[in-house]
Amino acid sequence: MSDPAPMKRRALFGYAGAAGAGVAAGVVGGRASATPETGPHALPVSGGVTRQRYDAHGTHQSGIVTPAPAAHRLLAFDLLGKTDAAALARLMRVWSQTIAALMAGRPAPGDATPDMAQEAVSLTITVGLGPEVFALPGLEDKRPAGFQTIPPMDHDALQERWSGGDLLVMVQADDETTVAHACRRMSVDARPFALPRWSQSGFWRGVDAEGNPVTGRNLFGQVDGSRNPLPEDLGQALWSTDGWLANGTQLVLRRIEMDLDEWETLIRDRQEKAIGRDLKDGAPLTGGSERDDIDRSATSDGDLVVPLDAHARRAHPAENRGRRMFRRGINYTHIDDAGRETAGLLFLAMQSSIAEQFIPVQQTLDASDALNEWTTAIGSAVFAVPPGFSADRHLAAGLFE
């Protein structure tokens, strides 16, 4: 593991997702925009973010556009040397059964703690496949177009402990107990096929005091996810049309460390100019409400209201050839090996082509973004997220045909 990099002039890698999504602000992520009534897999219980029942079966996997609940954990695995394509297909069948049971509130097959299963806890379980899967004999020609690792950026400070992975399991729910149980079951299933690589946990508050859905805040105190487009408006910018991956997506995960100590020394005006939006409610500095776009031409006393290096401007689709993507963020805190308290955000960007969407926007932001001063990416991973599955067809079935 490399030593932590200095916290000055750091590039904000997570902003690439926010930029591609067409947002005016969102430090390094945001909440999913679909509501329980309109998003895939939605079977409303209370009509809000919490206490939902999501169907494991559908066109798309759950957990991509479903609203972000409170508790999250992402697990990465490395395939064992003996795991070939046929063995991987067996794991996908086993995982499909486990996911379907747990999301329905039933014990998973062979569960030694069956009473842990519970329904209506907003549980989703999402599976992704890393680049090395497509090096397995028989799968070499199944690598999706545009699916690639992120090339080195000038401000990278990546650590091996938070990067890479052959398989991803992302578990989200209303409570940590549900998340821990689901992760345990998925990990036990994986033992004959793969070894754990890393585990990253976090939290999100996507509701107000009355339990109504709101855009959450990152640990800078910023409304994070303003103008995240609706999945139905993204279409092929989000969902792949490429062979076996059709109706799936490509996911970029960045672990973004945030320098809270330095950020908190800034006056509020300096913070808002770096972002381009109001900290109180996420509205553009040029006026309006959270969902409004910034006015890039607005001036005051001869100066641009939204500075040239403000994130909201650098991230704007108009400065990125119209590129958009969908993203969600997960806050985290962590005590590192040196006993230092760190904090940041697990940033997820979903798009149909990493090469055509995420990477060009990231390069724009790496070159110049006012928020680069207080953030750095210390982890990076990419995964192809297969489409949804049905009761009679397992996860990623098309990959093995």
Secondary structure, DSSP 8 states (H G I E B T S, - for coil): ------SSS---TTHHHHHHTT-S--SS-------TTTSTTEE-SSSSSSS-EE-SBSSS-TTSSS---SEEEEEEEEE-TT--HHHHHHHHHHHHHHHHHHHTT---TT-S-GGG--SSS--EEEEEE-GGGGGSTT-GGG--TT-------TT----GGGS--SEEEEEEESSHHHHHHHHHHHHHHHTTTEEEEEEEEEE---B-TTS-B---B-TTS-B--TT---HHHHGGGTS--SGGGTT-EEEEEEEEEE-HHHHTTS-HHHHHHHHTB-TTT--BTTSS-TTS---TT-EETTEESS-TT-HHHHT-GGGTTT---EEEEEEEEEE-TTS-EEEEEEEEEEES-IIIIIHHHHHHHHH--GGGGGEEEEEEEEEEE---BBTTB-TTGGGG-
